[in-house]
Amino acid sequence: MVAQIKSTVRNAQSTLLQDIAGAAALVVMLVVALHLPSLV
């Protein structure tokens, strides 16, 4: 199983960074959306 994870990370190195950036953007949007009612 560890070998499968390592090979997957090795094969998807370029898209992995894009996936991390997308997940971070989703977290930021979620936090902003949750704090938005207190700002209005």
N, C-alpha and C positions, 0 to 999 in steps of 0.2 A: 504494500500500500504506500509506503514511504517512497519507493522507487517510482510509482505512478505519479505521485504528487510532484516529485522532482522533475520528471520528464515533462509533465504538463506545464510547469513553471518555465522550464527551459524552452519549450516550444512556443509558448505564448508570451514571451518576455515583452514584446512591443505593445501588445494589447493589454497586458497586465497593468501597466502604468496608466493607460487611458481608463481602464476600469476603476482603478483606485481614485483617479481624479473625478470620475463620474459619481462614485459613491460619496466622496467628500462634498461635492456640489449638492447632492441630495440631502446630506445631513445639514448643510448650511441652510438650504431652503426650508427644511423642516423646523429648524430652530427659529428662523425668522418668522415663519408662519405661526408658530406657537406663541411668539412674543408680540405679534402684530396686534392682537386685541388690546393689550395693555397700553399700546402707543396711541391708539385712536380714541 
